Amino acid sequence: MSFRPRRLVPGLILALVILVVDQLSKIYIVGSVMDPPRVIEVTGFFNLVMAWNYGVSFGLFNEPGTQRWMLIALALAVSAALAVWMTREPARATRLALGAIIGGAIGNVIDRVRWGAVADFLDFHAFGYHWPAFNVADAAIVVGAAVLVLDNLFRPAAKESD
């Protein structure tokens, strides 16, 4: 596959949109809605809460400490690798999925730099299940990863040339 920088454009535009929406939502929630922090019941299955995630997904490694800079470096390195993949990827759906993941990762990096932790505030619960709180960036990462998996499972196989 060849390196084509213009393939970055749609994915990076999506990454930028996700990044802006993520950061604006966090500024609004952290700066006004959750000052002071509390639980706001929106529906019978959805609350707004204020949770600080010092670790990774689902609160793994969620202890304040030195992993902050390691997680920032890891997220930036992965984002750079995904951007390189994006320049070589012919499938638009995959490039957009990579853009969603990059936008979400950078949104959470900004939180770690600004606050030392990721601000999570979307809290869903239903039928006896309660999911960990998350944010717009986390949702973009999950949707992007799901699109990558589905695209890989259902994309027609490329014909090999001998």
WOLINMO-V644391 format. One record per helix or strand of 3 or more residues. SS is the DSSP state (A for helix, B for strand). FROM is the first residue (numbers start at 1). TO is the last residue. If there is no record, write none. Layout:
BEGIN
ss=SS from=FROM to=TO
ss=SS from=FROM to=TO
END
This chain:
BEGIN
ss=A from=5 to=33
ss=B from=46 to=53
ss=A from=57 to=59
ss=A from=67 to=88
ss=A from=92 to=115
ss=B from=118 to=126
ss=A from=136 to=154
END
